[in-house]
Amino acid sequence: MKLLEKAERIRVYIGEDDKFKGRPTADVIVEEARKLGLAGATVFRGMIGFGANSRIHTSKILRLSEDLPVVVEIVEHPDRLIPLLEMLDTMLNEGMVTREPVDVILYRHNKN
C-alpha cells in the first residue's frame, strides 16, 4: 500500500481499563482499523496522566488502581479515516479523539 503525501493522524486518548463490549477498547480500535484496511495503528501506554475528571492515573506502586493512559495513533488518507471516526463516535463513552494533518516522509513495508 502506498500512502499519499496528504495524510492525517488521529489519536484516541482512553484509559487502559476502558472496555467496549467486554473487550479492551484499544484492541477493538486496532482490529477495526485493520478490517478497514488502514495503513497501520499503534497503541502507546502512558506512565502518568489525567483526563477530563482530573484524576491522576499513574504506574507508581502506591496506587491501587493504575488504569494508565493509552493513546491509539493511526495515520491515513483523510477520506479513509471517516468510517473509523464514525465508529469511534458510537463506541467511546469517555476519552478524546484528535485529528491533524501530517506530512508522510516515508512509508515502506516488507513485500512478504
Number of C-alpha atoms within 10 A of each C-alpha: 9 9 16 13 14 12 18 20 18 22 20 22 20 24 24 18 15 19 17 14 8 7 11 14 22 24 14 15 23 19 13 17 19 13 9 13 12 19 16 12 18 13 17 12 13 16 13 15 16 13 15 8 6 8 9 14 20 19 16 11 8 8 11 9 12 18 19 20 24 24 21 20 20 21 24 23 18 15 9 17 20 11 12 15 15 10 12 17 10 8 15 16 12 12 15 14 17 10 16 11 14 15 12 14 8 9 11 8 7 4 4 3
